[in-house]
Structures are given as structure tokens and as C-alpha cells.
């Protein structure tokens, strides 16, 4: 219940942000080169619109930021000298998740980018309701706000537990066949095989970073599936799954503000089919190949879903 309440508070902040700025926050943004490299998590930009520890407001305090010679909204999210980046905020943490102890404040909630796996940090048109560098509006959700995911849970690192870790340096062929990512699991399906190269910090290791590992998830593989980064470790394409430490489910928040549990067994269509490219859906609706899960992630796919 605490986890679901956190998601409700985050969605309330999303709505407050839209009321104020007439758009949703970008999933990843900031003040560019010389500032914070446009890598800040969208949660940072809307955190002053929700009930939170007073220390989070240091980010918005010009006297604190400029007095300590930081750029607007703070420095790059990996700067451990900036106090807000390494503090723990209850609104960002599921009580059932372990603390990965990375030196940064962890996060268990991420923005949904829909069923897309390529160019996810450089999209020109959002497939889901959120995307790095893009600002969508409620009116852009033609599939219906009650049937479009806005945010959901991600796990944090706990040894080789699959939902909380990321397999790195995966081949580009993964982007044409998402089912390849499932082959990284061992006989104990919740854990990666021995010898698989994993991210040094895992999922959700830094609440302020908006890149895919800590800040995004796509609706391709079912909840609590593995995560596979293509050709690198950080801010690269790949499959980033929703995940949690709740048995066989994750909590997700829909754009209308409702929060619901989604089972791992949700229909995901054909996982051997390639994810959509942005040129496929820019001009007209394109149904997701990934069943109900994929349909819930797209904002304008034209799919029909029911409760």
C-alpha cells in the first residue's frame, strides 16, 4: 500500500506539473553542456510539486545552488558532492526494495516510454507518454488516459536478481528480437546465469539520473523480466523492464492517476518481433506487437484494451 501511495503521489505531481506548464515533464532533461548534461530524471523537475522532505527543495533554491557554484537545478547526477543527489527520499523508494548502497539516493519508480527499444534517448516523437527531451501533453494520449501507463516500478540491485540488474554490452541483434534477452536467465528464472556481465550498480541506483537504467522502462518483456543494455552500460538502447520485490507483480500508475498491480503473466504478444521504430508510428497509429502490455505502454497506438 505504501508503494501504491508513492505512485499516486508521483502522478499527482505529474498532473500538477501539467497544470502549471501545460505539458508533462521530460523523462530526462536539464541545462545541457556546462550544466547537468541534460541527464536529470524528470522526477527532479517535478519534485517541488509534491509533499517531500524539505531538503529536496535545495535543488530549486538559487541561493543554495548558485551560492555553491552549481548550475541551475544542480550538477550532473553523478556528482556526489551535491547533497540532494545522495539523500534518500521516501517518495522515490518502495519499502519492499533493498537499498543498493551506491552512494546515491535510490529510486524504484520510472517513466514509461512504451514499446520502443531503439534511439530511446534521442526520440523525435514519443511512443509512450514520456521520453527523454520531449514534453507531451494530455491531449497526445489518444488511447485514453485510463489505459495508458505513465509510471511504474523498477527494482534495485540485489545480487544477481534479474529485475534489479542490467546485462551490459549486449549485441545490436537484440533490438530485432527481444526474446534474446530472456536467454540471459539461469534455471532459476529470477536470476541471471553465471558469467553474464552485469552493470556495476544495477537498476534504480540514482534517483536523479534520467537515463534508461535508473529512469525508464519499456513495455516489451513482461514485468520482472531481465534488463539488457545494447553496446554499453549507461544511456544506451535496450530492453528495460518494469520490476519489483512484490511477488509476481509490479505496481503501475496510469495517466488518469489510478494505480493498479500488473501480473507477470500479462499478455505480451510475440516477443520475437522487432519493436517499432519511430518512423513507423509518427504519421499514423500503430498497434503494439506485444499484446496487452505493449498496448498499455503506447499513448496513440489505436489498440483496444479493456479492464
C-alpha positions, 0 to 999 in steps of 0.5 A: 500500500505504501508503494501504491501511495508513492505512485499516486503521489508521483502522478499527482505531481505529474498532473500538477506539473501539467497544470502549471506548464501545460505539458508533462515533464521530460523523462530526462532533461536539464541545462545541457553542456556546462550544466547537468548534461541534460541527464536529470530524471524528470522526477527532479523537475517535478519534485517541488510539486509534491509533499517531500522532505524539505531538503529536496527543495535545495535543488530549486533554491538559487541561493543554495545552488548558485551560492555553491557554484552549481548550475541551475537545478544542480550538477550532473547526477553523478556528482556526489558532492551535491547533497540532494543527489545522495539523500534518500527520499521516501517518495522515490523508494518502495519499502519492499526494495533493498537499498543498493548502497551506491552512494546515491539516493535510490529510486524504484519508480520510472517513466514509461516510454512504451514499446520502443527499444531503439534511439530511446534517448534521442526520440523525435516523437514519443511512443509512450507518454514520456521520453527523454527531451520531449514534453507531451501533453494530455491531449497526445494520449489518444488511447485514453488516459485510463489505459495508458501507463505513465509510471511504474516500478523498477527494482534495485540491485540485489545480487544477481536478481534479474529485475534489479540488474542490467546485462551490459554490452549486449549485441545490436541483434537484440533490438530485432528480437527481444526474446534474446534477452530472456536467454540471459536467465539461469534455471532459476528464472529470477536470476541471471546465469553465471558469467553474464556481465552485469552493470556495476550498480544495477537498476534504480541506483540514482534517483536523479539520473534520467537515463534508461537504467535508473529512469525508464522502462519499456513495455516489451518483456513482461514485468520482472523480466531481465534488463539488457543494455545494447553496446554499453552500460549507461544511456544506451538502447535496450530492453528495460523492464518494469520490476519489483520485490512484490511477488509476481507483480509490479505496481503501475500508475496510469495517466488518469492517476489510478494505480493498479498491480500488473501480473507477470503473466500479462499478455505480451504478444510475440516477443520475437518481433522487432519493436517499432521504430519511430518512423513507423508510428509518427504519421499514423497509429500503430498497434503494439506487437506485444499484446496487452502490455505493449498496448498499455505502454503506447499513448496513440497506438489505436489498440483496444484494451479493456479492464 
